[in-house]
């Protein structure tokens, strides 16, 4: 089954049809710069342009850089504040019109979408326990999974660290804007990830976003007790995740089987009492 995925970001809007059975793009993605200002009308028009490029008709899923509740944006990160309390699904649906073939646009937080894709087909596949997906791009996005199940709309990229919003110090956009060396930027990333580690004690951290394509430049500078791996789907993760989300529950990440407990003699804590 194919579903169209659109990834709406602060600098670019990209999309492609996705085979949701194996998470592959059915055609090379098409990207258009995000309009400035990124107000609802302009973004919706650009999304329609991306979808029309493929002459697509059918279900569409879209990521959005905001807390999304029932298709409505409750925040606006790196897009126009006019999106706050806007029904993103309805706005995009109005622009797409007949291309949806009667369906609605399924809208999901951008980092959540990337995480869903990585858990289904990428670096988090078959991983149980607590997994944190981080995306370093225009800002810092996060997605949290417990035994494969998404805990939606975590906004941990906005943690305050040493008096600063984390993404204002450690996003990839900051590295480029301040012309930081990879080593210096890695120290900021490490400080941020160490904070997540101390708060959540995850079993795996997946680093995604644009920075994941250059993991060899900074991973050696990270010093964490948690296993850290680069995202495998890289910049396609948002597109794939949006399509999976629009495809329904049967396509979303499933928890990995838990290892069977070994039965053995009961143990007693110090003092001789049973727990």
For each residue, the residues with C-beta under 8 A, 3 or more apart:
1: 19 20 21 247
2: 17 18 19 20 26 58
3: 17 18 20 58 59 60 61 243 244 246 247
4: 15 16 17 18 51 54 56 58 59 60 61 243 246
5: 15 16 17 18 60 61 62 63 238 239 240 241 242 243 244 246
6: 13 14 15 47 50 51 60 61 62 63 239 242
7: 13 14 15 62 63 110 113 238 239 242
8: 13 34 43 47 62 63 64 65 79 110
9: 12 13 14 34 63 65 78 110 137 138 238
10: 34 38 65 77 78 79 137 138 139 173
11: 33 34 137 138
12: 9 31 32 33 34
13: 6 7 8 9 31 32 33 34 43 46 47 50
14: 6 7 9 29 30 31 32 50 235 238 239
15: 4 5 6 7 29 30 47 50 51 54 239
16: 4 5 25 26 27 28 29 30 54 236 239
17: 2 3 4 5 25 26 27 54 56 243
18: 2 3 4 5 23 24 25 26 239 240 243 244
19: 1 2 22 23 24 25 26
20: 1 2 3 23 243 244 247 251
21: 1
22: 19 121
23: 18 19 20 117 120 121 122 233 240 244
24: 18 19
25: 16 17 18 19 28 29 236 239 240
26: 2 16 17 18 19
27: 16 17 54
28: 16 25
29: 14 15 16 25 236 239
30: 14 15 16 50 53 54
31: 12 13 14 50
32: 12 13 14 46 49 50
33: 11 12 13
34: 8 9 10 11 12 13 38 43 46 79
35: 38 39 42 43 45 46
36:
37: 42 80
38: 10 34 35 42 43 78 79 80 83
39: 35 42 43 80 82 83
40: 43 44 80 82 83 86 91
41: 44 45 91
42: 35 37 38 39 45 46
43: 8 13 34 35 38 39 40 46 47 79 83
44: 40 41 47 48 91 92 94 95
45: 35 41 42 48 49 95
46: 13 32 34 35 42 43 49 50
47: 6 8 13 15 43 44 50 51 62 92 95 96
48: 44 45 51 52 95 96 99
49: 32 45 46 52 53
50: 6 13 14 15 30 31 32 46 47 53
51: 4 6 15 47 48 54 56 60 96 99
52: 48 49 55 56 99
53: 30 49 50
54: 4 15 16 17 27 30 51
55: 52
56: 4 17 51 52 60 99
57: 98 99 100 101
58: 2 3 4 99 100 101 103
59: 3 4 100 101 103 106 246 247
60: 3 4 5 6 51 56 92 96 99 100 103 105 106 246
61: 3 4 5 6 105 106 107 108 113 241 242 243 244 245 246 247
62: 5 6 7 8 47 88 92 105 106 107 108 242
63: 5 6 7 8 9 107 108 109 110 113 114 238 241 242
64: 8 68 73 79 83 88 107 108 109 110
65: 8 9 10 76 77 78 79 109 110 138 139 141
66: 73 74 75 76 77 79 83 84 88 109
67: 73 74 75 109 153 155
68: 64 71 72 73 74 88 107 108 109 152 153
69: 72 74 153
70:
71: 68 87 88 89 90 104 105 106 107
72: 68 69 85 86 87 88 89
73: 64 66 67 68 76 83 84 85 86 88
74: 66 67 68 69 84 85
75: 66 67 84 155
76: 65 66 73 79 80 81 82 83 84
77: 10 65 66 139
78: 9 10 38 65 138 139
79: 8 10 34 38 43 64 65 66 76 83
80: 37 38 39 40 76 83
81: 76 84
82: 39 40 76 86
83: 38 39 40 43 64 66 73 76 79 80 86 88
84: 66 73 74 75 76 81
85: 72 73 74
86: 40 72 73 82 83 91
87: 71 72 90 91
88: 62 64 66 68 71 72 73 83 91 92 105 107
89: 71 72 92 93 104 105 106 107
90: 71 87 93 94
91: 40 41 44 86 87 88 94 95
92: 44 47 60 62 88 89 95 96 105 107
93: 89 90 96 97 100 104 105
94: 44 90 91 97
95: 44 45 47 48 91 92
96: 47 48 51 60 92 93 99 100 105
97: 93 94 100
98: 57 101
99: 48 51 52 56 57 58 60 96
100: 57 58 59 60 93 96 97 103 104 105
101: 57 58 59 98
102:
103: 58 59 60 100
104: 71 89 93 100
105: 60 61 62 71 88 89 92 93 96 100 246
106: 59 60 61 62 71 89 242 245 246
107: 61 62 63 64 68 71 88 89 92
108: 61 62 63 64 68 112 113 116 152 241 242 245
109: 63 64 65 66 67 68 112 113 141 143 152 153
110: 7 8 9 63 64 65 113 114 135 141 238
111: 114 115 133 134 135 141 142 143 154 157
112: 108 109 115 116 143 150 152 153 241
113: 7 61 63 108 109 110 116 117 237 238 240 241 242 244 245
114: 63 110 111 117 118 133 135 141 143 208 209 231 233 237 238 241
115: 111 112 118 119 124 131 133 143 144 145 150 206 208 237 241
116: 108 112 113 119 120 143 150 241 244 245 252 253
117: 23 113 114 120 121 122 233 236 237 238 240 241 244
118: 114 115 121 122 123 124 125 133 206 208 231 232 233 237 241
119: 115 116 122 124 125 127 131 133 145 148 150 253
120: 23 116 117 125 240 244 251 252 253
121: 22 23 117 118 125 232 233 240
122: 23 117 118 119 125 206 231 232 233 237
123: 118 204 206 229 230 231 232
124: 115 118 119 127 131 133 145 204 206 253
125: 118 119 120 121 122
126: 256
127: 119 124 131 148 203 204 256
128: 147 148 203 255 256 257 258
129: 146 147 202 203 204
130: 144 145 146 200 201 202 203 204
131: 115 119 124 127 144 145 146 202 203 204 205 206
132: 142 143 144 145 156 196 200 202 204 205 206
133: 111 114 115 118 119 124 142 143 144 145 206 208 231
134: 111 140 141 142 157 193 196 205 206 207 208 209
135: 110 111 114 140 141 142 208 209 231 237
136: 140 170 171 172 189 207 208 209 210 211 212
137: 9 10 11 140 141 171 172 173 209 210 211
138: 9 10 11 65 78 171 172 173
139: 10 65 77 78 157 167 171 173
140: 134 135 136 137 156 157 158 166 167 170 171 192
141: 65 109 110 111 114 134 135 137 157 209
142: 111 132 133 134 135 154 155 156 157 196
143: 109 111 112 114 115 116 132 133 150 154
144: 115 130 131 132 133 150 151 154 156 200
145: 115 119 124 130 131 132 133 148 149 150 151 253
146: 129 130 131 149 151
147: 128 129 255 256 258
148: 119 127 128 145 253 254 255 256
149: 145 146 253 255
150: 112 115 116 119 143 144 145 252 253
151: 144 145 146 154
152: 68 108 109 112
153: 67 68 69 109 112
154: 111 142 143 144 151
155: 67 75 142 158
156: 132 140 142 144 159 166 196
157: 111 134 139 140 141 142 166 167 171
158: 140 155 165 166 167
159: 156 165 166 192 195 196
160: 163 164 165 166
161: 164 166 169 191 192 195
162: 191
163: 160
164: 160 161 168 169
165: 158 159 160 168 169
166: 140 156 157 158 159 160 161 169 170 192 195
167: 139 140 157 158 170 171 174
168: 164 165 171 174
169: 161 164 165 166 174 188 192
170: 136 140 166 167 174 185 188 189 191 192
171: 136 137 138 139 140 157 167 168 174 175
172: 136 137 138 175 176 209 210 211
173: 10 137 138 139 176 177
174: 167 168 169 170 171 177 178 180 185 188
175: 171 172 178 180 182 185 211
176: 172 173 179
177: 173 174
178: 174 175
179: 176
180: 174 175 184 185 188
181: 184 185
182: 175 185 186 214 217 218 221
183: 186 187 218 221
184: 180 181 187 188
185: 170 174 175 180 181 182 188 189 218
186: 182 183 189 190 218 219 221 222
187: 183 184 190 191 221
188: 169 170 174 180 184 185 191 192
189: 136 170 185 186 192 193 207 218 222
190: 186 187 193 194 221 222 223 224
191: 161 162 170 187 188 194 195
192: 140 159 161 166 169 170 188 189 195 196
193: 134 189 190 196 197 205 222 224 226 228
194: 190 191 197 198 224
195: 159 161 166 191 192 198 199
196: 132 134 142 156 159 192 193 199 200 202 205
197: 193 194 200 201 202 205 224 225 226
198: 194 195 201
199: 195 196
200: 130 132 144 196 197
201: 130 197 198 226
202: 129 130 131 132 196 197 205 226
203: 127 128 129 130 131 226 227
204: 123 124 127 129 130 131 132 226 227 228 229
205: 131 132 134 193 196 197 202 224 226 227 228 229
206: 115 118 122 123 124 131 132 133 134 228 229 230 231
207: 134 136 189 211 212 215 219 228 229 230 231
208: 114 115 118 133 134 135 136 211 212 230 231 233 234 237
209: 114 134 135 136 137 141 172 212 231
210: 136 137 172 213 235
211: 136 137 172 175 207 208 214 215 218
212: 136 207 208 209 215 230 231 234
213: 210 234 235
214: 182 211 217 218
215: 207 211 212 218 219 230
216: 219 220
217: 182 214
218: 182 183 185 186 189 211 214 215 221 222
219: 186 207 215 216 222 228 230
220: 216
221: 182 183 186 187 190 218
222: 186 189 190 193 218 219 228
223: 190
224: 190 193 194 197 205 228
225: 197
226: 193 197 201 202 203 204 205
227: 203 204 205
228: 193 204 205 206 207 219 222 224
229: 123 204 205 206 207
230: 123 206 207 208 212 215 219 234
231: 114 118 122 123 133 135 206 207 208 209 212 234 237
232: 118 121 122 123
233: 23 114 117 118 121 122 208 236 237 240
234: 208 212 213 230 231 237
235: 14 210 213 238
236: 16 25 29 117 233 239 240
237: 113 114 115 117 118 122 135 208 231 233 234 240 241
238: 5 7 9 14 63 110 113 114 117 235 241 242
239: 5 6 7 14 15 16 18 25 29 236 242 243
240: 5 18 23 25 113 117 120 121 233 236 237 243 244
241: 5 61 63 108 112 113 114 115 116 117 118 237 238 244 245
242: 5 6 7 61 62 63 106 108 113 238 239 245 246
243: 3 4 5 17 18 20 61 239 240 246 247
244: 3 5 18 20 23 61 113 116 117 120 240 241 247 251 252
245: 61 106 108 113 116 241 242 252
246: 3 4 5 59 60 61 105 106 242 243
247: 1 3 20 59 61 243 244 250 251
248: 251 252
249: 252
250: 247
251: 20 120 244 247 248
252: 116 120 150 244 245 248 249
253: 116 119 120 124 145 148 149 150
254: 148
255: 128 147 148 149 258
256: 126 127 128 147 148
257: 128
258: 128 147 255
259:
260:
261:
262:
263:
264:
265:
266: 274
267:
268: 271 272 273 274
269: 273 274 275
270:
271: 268
272: 268
273: 268 269
274: 266 268 269
275: 269
